[in-house]
Amino acid sequence: MGVIVYSLPNCPKCAASKAVLKRHNVPFEEYDVVQDKEKAREMIEKRRSVRPEGSKEVMMPLLDIEGIILEGFNREKIESALKEKGLLK
């Protein structure tokens, strides 16, 4: 399944999230949701799976860590999800 980062160009929180993954040598796929509209729709559907009600706004980035969906940048949550999935060394 792997790790997917849905990001925006020039997004500091997106860059920070990717830096955490790189620091821990976790491979990931990155999708620029401005350039790839299909991946943007996929991102919105994943966001709905964890927050079906309320605002339609997505906090960036959106990370899919082997099925654990995280919005925005939070180093502790990223590392916790990596540990839960056995990806943190």
PyMOL commands that set and color helices and strands:
alter all, ss='L'
color gray80, all
select helices_A, chain A and resi 12-23+37-50+75-84
alter helices_A, ss='H'
color red, helices_A
select strands_A, chain A and resi 3-7+29-32+62-65+68-71
alter strands_A, ss='S'
color yellow, strands_A
deselect
rebuild
show_as cartoon
